[in-house]
Amino acid sequence: MRRLGQLAERTPAGRERYVDLLRALAITMVVLGHWTATVIGTDAAGRPTGRSALPDLPWAYPLTWVAQVMPIFFLVGGFANAASLVTRRERGGNATDWLLDRAARLLRPTTALLLVLCGGAAVASLAGVPATLVRTVVWFATIPLWFLAAYLLVVPLTPVTYALHRRFGLLVPGALAALVAAGDVGRALGSEWYALGNYVFGWLAVHQLGFAWYDARSATTLDGPRSTAASPARTGPRTTRLPMSRRAGWTMLLAGLAATVLLTGVGPYPLAMLNVPGERLDNAAPPSLALLTLTTAQLGLIVLARRPVERWLHRRRPWSVVVAVNAVVLTVFLWHLTAAILLVGALDAVGLLPTPPAGSAAWLAWRLPWVLLLTVVLAVLVALFGPIEARTGRRPDRAGRSGARGALAAAGFAAVVYALVSNAQTPKEAAEPLGVPVVALVAYLAGAGLLRLLRSGRAGPARPGHPD
């Protein structure tokens, strides 16, 4: 608590605190969404099962426009990545060292999750639990890693994509949105392969908007222009600065909503912005054009709320809470489904697990105590594993370039992404005694180990850094 208080007090005056709040809110909404939209049942053997309740709740589809907050995470990720990369370069550091610091913040808590899950799976397999059941449990616990795989694709591209942003501005997300639309046309014609690129193009488009927000913030304060070394402002589609006026906010909000209504009402896109089994398309996996228009509306709302919320965050108490959440935000995200598994197992063991049908009065009444119990379990997990994330600091800046280190860092990221994608693509009924495919686990440990080795090779001890 003392360290968090010190971090809050040492916050630079020019920090965009609103970005930190949005990150914390986005992850919190993901957690609550997964918890509340789950229905627990039993299989033929009487064992607990879990699935999404959305197919049984068509009335809730419009609510997914609010619940779908992954674009917000990529938006604030773009802002934070641009800010930290620019700062690193101004201090004489290079992109490789920046990337290795980013990898440490993302992979330390992820490695802890995988090692604990695989260790538990190995014990269960040795105790005689069927390998298919072990895999099903671990598959459910590792659902959050599909998002992390997408983000780990975007982060290493930041030095290149930020350079494109500085040259072409908002033309870049516009071109990426056009590629997403082309991918949607391909899958609408019957082949999902055409839309695979949307996993990169869609999230990159949102990430680029975060760059534009950073450039706008680096040129202005809440009270007027800021004197910086930023490049001269450009107008038109090649501007590098996101419009931050109230007029621009209202334009993005209303235009984004109108486009999303047309695409989901008249067009071919489903109304739900989260995955609903059986729908003709999935707006989120991969990202669709409809999700990007909804992102535009969300961005407009963010712009409209920015000034009053930013001023509120300059108060000590709310800002201290935001700092505390962001210090363990990835741990919360990674472990929230494991908390659900533990609670379901505990309640089932004592014969107190309720399994009301989705949408029933009993199911709705169970939402509040269910969330409260899960919060307690997750709090214990965060207390145990949160320090792993919170201790991750930034290494001292180091001048110079190293093509070999950069290539090795890229290889490490590639191995980690391959492992996470491979795990997500492996069927949940597969016979995997370790819960995770062995090839995927080896690839992950090799990639994460290589990135850790590259980072630890720099001289000087680590020092705590502000969560960003």
C-alpha positions as CSV (number, residue, x, y, z in Angstrom):
1,M,0.0,0.0,0.0
2,R,2.9,2.4,0.8
3,R,4.4,1.8,-2.6
4,L,1.1,2.4,-4.4
5,G,0.7,5.6,-2.4
6,Q,4.2,6.7,-3.5
7,L,3.4,5.9,-7.1
8,A,0.2,8.0,-7.0
9,E,2.1,10.9,-5.4
10,R,4.9,10.7,-8.0
11,T,2.6,10.7,-11.0
12,P,3.8,13.3,-13.5
13,A,1.6,16.3,-13.9
14,G,1.2,15.7,-17.6
15,R,0.2,12.1,-17.4
16,E,-3.2,11.3,-19.1
17,R,-4.8,9.6,-16.1
18,Y,-8.0,9.0,-18.1
19,V,-6.1,6.3,-20.1
20,D,-5.3,4.4,-16.9
21,L,-8.9,4.6,-15.8
22,L,-10.2,3.3,-19.1
23,R,-7.8,0.4,-18.9
24,A,-9.0,-0.5,-15.4
25,L,-12.7,-0.1,-16.4
26,A,-12.3,-2.2,-19.6
27,I,-10.7,-5.1,-17.8
28,T,-13.3,-4.9,-14.9
29,M,-16.1,-5.0,-17.5
30,V,-14.6,-8.0,-19.2
31,V,-14.4,-9.8,-15.9
32,L,-18.0,-8.9,-14.9
33,G,-19.3,-9.8,-18.3
34,H,-17.8,-13.3,-18.3
35,W,-19.0,-13.9,-14.8
36,T,-22.6,-12.7,-15.3
37,A,-23.1,-14.1,-18.7
38,T,-22.2,-17.7,-17.8
39,V,-24.7,-20.4,-17.1
40,I,-23.6,-23.5,-15.1
41,G,-25.1,-26.9,-15.8
42,T,-24.2,-30.6,-15.5
43,D,-23.2,-33.2,-18.1
44,A,-24.4,-36.7,-18.4
45,A,-22.0,-37.8,-15.7
46,G,-23.2,-35.2,-13.3
47,R,-20.1,-33.0,-13.6
48,P,-20.4,-29.2,-13.7
49,T,-20.3,-27.6,-17.1
50,G,-20.2,-23.9,-18.2
51,R,-21.3,-22.1,-21.3
52,S,-22.3,-18.6,-22.5
53,A,-25.9,-17.6,-21.6
54,L,-26.2,-15.2,-24.5
55,P,-27.9,-17.8,-26.9
56,D,-30.7,-17.9,-24.4
57,L,-30.9,-14.1,-23.9
58,P,-31.6,-12.4,-27.2
59,W,-32.9,-9.4,-25.3
60,A,-29.4,-8.8,-24.0
61,Y,-27.8,-8.5,-27.4
62,P,-28.0,-4.7,-27.4
63,L,-26.2,-4.6,-24.0
64,T,-23.2,-6.2,-25.7
65,W,-22.6,-2.8,-27.4
66,V,-21.6,-1.6,-23.9
67,A,-20.1,-4.8,-22.7
68,Q,-17.7,-5.2,-25.7
69,V,-14.7,-3.2,-24.4
70,M,-11.8,-5.0,-26.0
71,P,-11.5,-2.1,-28.5
72,I,-11.0,0.3,-25.6
73,F,-8.1,-1.8,-24.3
74,F,-6.4,-1.7,-27.7
75,L,-7.1,2.1,-27.9
76,V,-5.4,2.8,-24.5
77,G,-2.7,0.3,-25.4
78,G,-1.9,2.3,-28.5
79,F,-1.7,5.5,-26.4
80,A,0.5,3.9,-23.8
81,N,2.8,2.2,-26.3
82,A,3.3,5.4,-28.2
83,A,4.0,7.4,-25.0
84,S,6.5,4.8,-23.6
85,L,8.2,4.3,-27.0
86,V,8.7,8.1,-27.5
87,T,9.9,8.6,-24.0
88,R,12.4,5.7,-24.3
89,R,13.8,7.1,-27.5
90,E,14.1,10.6,-26.0
91,R,16.2,9.1,-23.2
92,G,18.5,7.5,-25.7
93,G,17.0,4.0,-25.5
94,N,16.1,1.8,-28.5
95,A,13.0,0.0,-29.7
96,T,14.4,-3.4,-28.8
97,D,14.9,-2.6,-25.1
98,W,11.4,-0.9,-25.1
99,L,9.9,-4.1,-26.5
100,L,11.7,-6.3,-24.0
101,D,10.3,-4.2,-21.1
102,R,6.8,-4.5,-22.6
103,A,7.2,-8.2,-22.9
104,A,8.2,-8.5,-19.3
105,R,5.1,-6.7,-18.1
106,L,2.8,-9.0,-20.2
107,L,4.6,-12.3,-19.9
108,R,5.6,-12.6,-16.2
109,P,2.0,-12.9,-14.9
110,T,1.0,-15.0,-18.0
111,T,3.9,-17.5,-17.3
112,A,2.8,-17.8,-13.7
113,L,-0.8,-18.7,-14.8
114,L,0.4,-21.3,-17.3
115,L,2.9,-22.9,-14.9
116,V,0.3,-23.2,-12.1
117,L,-2.4,-24.6,-14.5
118,C,0.0,-27.1,-16.0
119,G,1.3,-28.1,-12.6
120,G,-2.2,-28.6,-11.3
121,A,-3.1,-30.5,-14.5
122,A,-0.1,-32.8,-14.1
123,V,-1.1,-33.6,-10.5
124,A,-4.7,-34.3,-11.6
125,S,-3.6,-36.6,-14.4
126,L,-1.3,-38.5,-12.1
127,A,-4.2,-38.9,-9.7
128,G,-6.2,-40.6,-12.5
129,V,-8.4,-37.8,-13.8
130,P,-9.1,-38.3,-17.5
131,A,-6.9,-36.3,-19.8
132,T,-9.9,-35.0,-21.7
133,L,-11.4,-33.6,-18.5
134,V,-8.1,-32.0,-17.5
135,R,-7.9,-30.3,-20.9
136,T,-11.5,-29.0,-20.7
137,V,-10.8,-27.3,-17.3
138,V,-7.5,-25.8,-18.5
139,W,-9.1,-24.7,-21.8
140,F,-11.8,-22.8,-19.9
141,A,-9.2,-21.2,-17.6
142,T,-7.0,-20.1,-20.6
143,I,-9.8,-18.4,-22.6
144,P,-8.3,-15.0,-21.7
145,L,-5.2,-15.9,-23.6
146,W,-6.8,-15.5,-27.0
147,F,-7.0,-11.8,-26.4
148,L,-3.4,-11.7,-25.2
149,A,-2.3,-13.5,-28.4
150,A,-3.9,-10.7,-30.4
151,Y,-2.3,-8.0,-28.3
152,L,1.2,-9.7,-28.5
153,L,0.8,-9.5,-32.3
154,V,0.3,-5.7,-32.2
155,V,2.9,-4.7,-29.6
156,P,6.0,-5.8,-31.6
157,L,4.8,-3.9,-34.6
158,T,4.5,-0.6,-32.7
159,P,7.9,0.9,-33.8
160,V,6.9,0.3,-37.5
161,T,3.2,1.2,-37.1
162,Y,4.0,4.4,-35.2
163,A,6.4,5.5,-37.9
164,L,3.6,4.9,-40.4
165,H,1.3,6.9,-38.3
166,R,3.7,9.8,-38.1
167,R,3.9,9.9,-41.9
168,F,0.3,9.0,-43.0
169,G,-1.8,9.8,-39.9
170,L,-5.4,8.7,-39.9
171,L,-5.1,7.3,-43.4
172,V,-3.5,4.2,-41.8
173,P,-6.5,3.1,-39.6
174,G,-8.7,4.0,-42.6
175,A,-6.8,1.6,-44.9
176,L,-6.9,-1.1,-42.2
177,A,-10.6,-0.7,-41.8
178,A,-11.0,-1.2,-45.6
179,L,-9.0,-4.4,-45.3
180,V,-11.3,-5.5,-42.5
181,A,-14.3,-4.9,-44.7
182,A,-12.7,-6.9,-47.5
183,G,-12.2,-9.8,-45.1
184,D,-15.8,-9.6,-44.0
185,V,-16.9,-9.9,-47.7
186,G,-14.7,-13.0,-48.0
187,R,-16.2,-14.8,-45.0
188,A,-19.7,-13.7,-46.0
189,L,-19.1,-15.5,-49.4
190,G,-18.4,-18.6,-47.4
191,S,-14.7,-18.8,-46.5
192,E,-13.5,-17.9,-43.0
193,W,-9.9,-17.9,-44.3
194,Y,-10.4,-14.6,-46.0
195,A,-11.1,-12.9,-42.6
196,L,-8.1,-14.3,-40.7
197,G,-6.2,-11.1,-41.4
198,N,-8.9,-9.2,-39.5
199,Y,-7.3,-10.4,-36.3
200,V,-4.4,-8.2,-37.1
201,F,-6.0,-5.5,-39.3
202,G,-8.9,-4.8,-36.9
203,W,-7.0,-4.5,-33.7
204,L,-4.2,-2.6,-35.4
205,A,-6.7,0.0,-36.7
206,V,-7.9,0.6,-33.1
207,H,-4.3,0.7,-31.9
208,Q,-3.5,3.3,-34.5
209,L,-6.3,5.5,-33.1
210,G,-4.5,5.3,-29.7
211,F,-1.4,6.8,-31.4
212,A,-3.5,9.7,-32.7
213,W,-4.9,10.3,-29.2
214,Y,-1.3,10.4,-27.9
215,D,-0.2,12.9,-30.5
216,A,-3.2,15.1,-29.7
217,R,-2.4,14.9,-26.0
218,S,1.2,15.6,-26.5
219,A,0.3,18.8,-28.3
220,T,-2.4,20.1,-25.8
221,T,-3.3,20.1,-22.2
222,L,-6.7,20.2,-20.6
223,D,-6.3,24.0,-20.4
224,G,-4.8,24.8,-23.8
225,P,-1.8,24.3,-26.1
226,R,1.3,22.5,-24.8
227,S,4.7,23.5,-26.0
228,T,6.4,20.3,-27.3
229,A,8.7,19.1,-29.9
230,A,5.9,17.4,-31.7
231,S,5.7,17.6,-35.4
232,P,3.6,20.4,-36.9
233,A,-0.1,19.6,-37.0
234,R,-1.5,18.5,-40.3
235,T,-5.1,18.8,-41.4
236,G,-7.2,16.4,-43.4
237,P,-7.0,12.5,-43.5
238,R,-3.3,12.6,-42.9
239,T,-3.5,14.4,-39.6
240,T,-1.7,12.6,-36.8
241,R,-3.8,14.1,-34.1
242,L,-7.2,12.8,-33.0
243,P,-9.8,15.5,-32.9
244,M,-10.6,16.1,-29.2
245,S,-13.3,18.8,-29.3
246,R,-16.8,18.3,-28.1
247,R,-18.0,18.7,-31.7
248,A,-15.7,15.9,-32.8
249,G,-16.8,13.7,-29.9
250,W,-20.5,14.1,-30.8
251,T,-19.7,13.5,-34.5
252,M,-17.9,10.3,-33.8
253,L,-20.6,9.1,-31.3
254,L,-23.5,9.7,-33.6
255,A,-21.9,8.7,-36.8
256,G,-20.5,5.5,-35.2
257,L,-23.9,4.6,-33.7
258,A,-25.7,5.3,-37.0
259,A,-23.3,3.1,-39.0
260,T,-23.5,0.3,-36.5
261,V,-27.3,0.3,-36.5
262,L,-27.3,0.2,-40.3
263,L,-24.7,-2.6,-40.4
264,T,-26.5,-4.8,-37.8
265,G,-30.1,-3.9,-38.8
266,V,-30.0,-3.7,-42.6
267,G,-26.6,-5.1,-43.2
268,P,-25.4,-8.7,-42.7
269,Y,-23.8,-8.3,-39.2
270,P,-25.3,-9.8,-36.1
271,L,-26.6,-7.4,-33.4
272,A,-24.5,-9.0,-30.6
273,M,-20.9,-7.7,-30.3
274,L,-19.8,-10.7,-28.3
275,N,-19.6,-14.3,-29.5
276,V,-23.0,-16.0,-29.7
277,P,-22.8,-19.7,-30.8
278,G,-24.9,-20.2,-33.9
279,E,-24.8,-16.6,-35.2
280,R,-24.0,-16.2,-38.9
281,L,-21.0,-14.0,-38.2
282,D,-18.9,-13.2,-35.1
283,N,-18.2,-9.5,-34.7
284,A,-15.3,-9.9,-32.3
285,A,-13.4,-12.9,-33.5
286,P,-12.1,-11.7,-35.8
287,P,-13.0,-8.0,-35.5
288,S,-15.6,-7.0,-38.1
289,L,-16.4,-3.7,-39.7
290,A,-19.4,-3.4,-37.4
291,L,-17.1,-3.6,-34.4
292,L,-15.0,-0.8,-35.8
293,T,-18.0,1.4,-36.3
294,L,-19.0,0.7,-32.7
295,T,-15.5,1.5,-31.7
296,T,-15.9,4.9,-33.4
297,A,-19.0,5.6,-31.3
298,Q,-17.2,4.5,-28.1
299,L,-14.3,6.8,-29.0
300,G,-16.7,9.7,-29.4
301,L,-18.1,9.0,-25.9
302,I,-14.6,8.8,-24.5
303,V,-13.7,12.2,-26.0
304,L,-16.9,13.8,-24.6
305,A,-16.2,12.5,-21.1
306,R,-12.5,13.2,-21.1
307,R,-12.2,16.7,-19.6
308,P,-14.4,16.2,-16.5
309,V,-13.2,12.8,-15.8
310,E,-9.5,13.8,-16.1
311,R,-10.0,16.6,-13.6
312,W,-11.8,14.3,-11.2
313,L,-8.8,11.9,-11.4
314,H,-6.5,14.6,-10.1
315,R,-8.1,14.0,-6.7
316,R,-6.0,11.8,-4.5
317,R,-8.5,9.1,-3.6
318,P,-9.9,8.1,-7.0
319,W,-6.4,8.2,-8.6
320,S,-5.0,6.0,-5.9
321,V,-7.7,3.4,-6.6
322,V,-6.9,3.6,-10.3
323,V,-3.1,3.1,-9.6
324,A,-3.9,0.1,-7.4
325,V,-6.0,-1.6,-10.0
326,N,-3.6,-1.0,-12.8
327,A,-0.7,-2.4,-10.8
328,V,-2.4,-5.9,-11.0
329,V,-4.9,-5.4,-13.9
330,L,-3.4,-8.2,-16.1
331,T,-3.4,-10.6,-13.1
332,V,-7.1,-9.8,-12.6
333,F,-7.8,-10.5,-16.2
334,L,-5.8,-13.7,-16.5
335,W,-7.1,-15.3,-13.3
336,H,-10.8,-14.4,-13.3
337,L,-12.0,-17.6,-15.0
338,T,-9.8,-19.7,-12.8
339,A,-11.6,-18.1,-9.9
340,A,-14.9,-19.3,-11.5
341,I,-13.6,-22.8,-11.8
342,L,-12.4,-23.0,-8.2
343,L,-15.8,-21.6,-6.9
344,V,-17.8,-24.0,-9.1
345,G,-15.7,-26.9,-7.9
346,A,-16.0,-25.9,-4.2
347,L,-19.8,-25.5,-4.4
348,D,-20.2,-28.7,-6.3
349,A,-18.1,-30.6,-3.8
350,V,-20.4,-29.6,-0.9
351,G,-23.6,-30.0,-2.9
352,L,-24.5,-26.3,-3.0
353,L,-23.9,-25.5,-6.7
354,P,-27.1,-24.0,-8.1
355,T,-27.8,-24.7,-11.8
356,P,-30.9,-22.7,-12.8
357,P,-31.7,-22.3,-16.5
358,A,-30.3,-19.2,-18.2
359,G,-32.7,-16.2,-18.0
360,S,-34.9,-17.7,-15.3
361,A,-35.8,-15.7,-12.2
362,A,-33.6,-18.0,-10.1
363,W,-30.7,-17.5,-12.5
364,L,-31.1,-13.7,-12.5
365,A,-31.4,-13.7,-8.7
366,W,-28.2,-15.7,-8.4
367,R,-26.1,-13.1,-10.4
368,L,-25.3,-10.8,-7.4
369,P,-24.3,-13.5,-4.9
370,W,-22.4,-15.3,-7.7
371,V,-20.4,-12.2,-8.5
372,L,-19.7,-11.4,-4.8
373,L,-18.4,-14.9,-4.2
374,L,-16.2,-14.8,-7.3
375,T,-14.8,-11.5,-6.2
376,V,-13.7,-13.0,-2.9
377,V,-12.0,-15.9,-4.7
378,L,-10.3,-13.6,-7.3
379,A,-9.1,-11.3,-4.5
380,V,-7.3,-14.3,-2.9
381,L,-5.7,-15.2,-6.3
382,V,-4.6,-11.6,-6.9
383,A,-3.1,-11.4,-3.4
384,L,-1.1,-14.5,-4.3
385,F,0.0,-13.7,-7.8
386,G,-0.5,-10.0,-8.2
387,P,3.0,-9.2,-6.8
388,I,4.5,-11.0,-9.8
389,E,3.0,-8.3,-12.1
390,A,3.4,-5.4,-9.7
391,R,7.2,-6.1,-9.3
392,T,7.8,-5.8,-13.0
393,G,9.8,-2.6,-13.4
394,R,11.5,-0.8,-16.3
395,R,15.2,-1.4,-16.9
396,P,17.6,1.5,-17.3
397,D,17.8,3.1,-20.8
398,R,20.6,1.9,-23.0
399,A,21.9,3.7,-26.1
400,G,22.8,1.9,-29.2
401,R,21.3,-0.6,-31.6
402,S,21.5,-4.3,-32.0
403,G,20.0,-6.0,-35.0
404,A,20.7,-9.4,-33.6
405,R,18.9,-8.6,-30.3
406,G,16.0,-7.2,-32.3
407,A,15.7,-10.3,-34.4
408,L,15.9,-12.6,-31.4
409,A,13.2,-10.5,-29.6
410,A,11.0,-10.9,-32.6
411,A,11.6,-14.7,-32.6
412,G,10.7,-14.8,-28.9
413,F,7.4,-12.9,-29.5
414,A,6.6,-15.2,-32.5
415,A,7.1,-18.3,-30.4
416,V,4.8,-17.0,-27.6
417,V,2.1,-16.0,-30.1
418,Y,2.3,-19.4,-31.8
419,A,1.9,-21.1,-28.4
420,L,-1.1,-19.1,-27.3
421,V,-2.8,-19.5,-30.7
422,S,-2.1,-23.2,-30.8
423,N,-3.6,-23.6,-27.3
424,A,-6.7,-21.7,-28.4
425,Q,-7.1,-23.8,-31.5
426,T,-6.7,-27.2,-29.8
427,P,-10.2,-28.7,-29.0
428,K,-11.2,-28.5,-25.4
429,E,-12.0,-32.3,-25.5
430,A,-8.4,-33.2,-26.6
431,A,-6.5,-35.6,-24.4
432,E,-3.9,-33.3,-22.9
433,P,-2.5,-34.6,-19.6
434,L,-0.9,-31.2,-19.0
435,G,-4.0,-29.3,-20.0
436,V,-2.0,-27.4,-22.6
437,P,-0.6,-29.1,-25.8
438,V,3.0,-30.0,-25.1
439,V,4.3,-28.4,-28.3
440,A,2.5,-25.1,-27.4
441,L,3.9,-25.2,-23.8
442,V,7.4,-25.8,-25.0
443,A,7.1,-23.0,-27.6
444,Y,5.8,-20.6,-25.0
445,L,8.5,-21.4,-22.4
446,A,11.2,-21.1,-25.1
447,G,9.9,-17.8,-26.4
448,A,9.3,-16.3,-22.9
449,G,12.6,-17.6,-21.7
450,L,14.4,-16.0,-24.7
451,L,12.8,-12.6,-24.0
452,R,13.7,-12.8,-20.4
453,L,17.3,-13.7,-21.2
454,L,17.6,-10.8,-23.6
455,R,16.2,-8.4,-21.0
456,S,18.3,-9.6,-18.1
457,G,21.4,-9.2,-20.3
458,R,21.3,-5.5,-19.8
459,A,23.6,-3.9,-17.2
460,G,22.1,-2.4,-14.1
461,P,19.4,-3.4,-11.6
462,A,15.7,-3.0,-12.4
463,R,13.9,-0.2,-10.8
464,P,10.2,0.1,-10.1
465,G,8.2,1.8,-12.8
466,H,4.8,3.4,-12.9
467,P,2.1,1.1,-14.3
468,D,1.5,2.1,-18.0
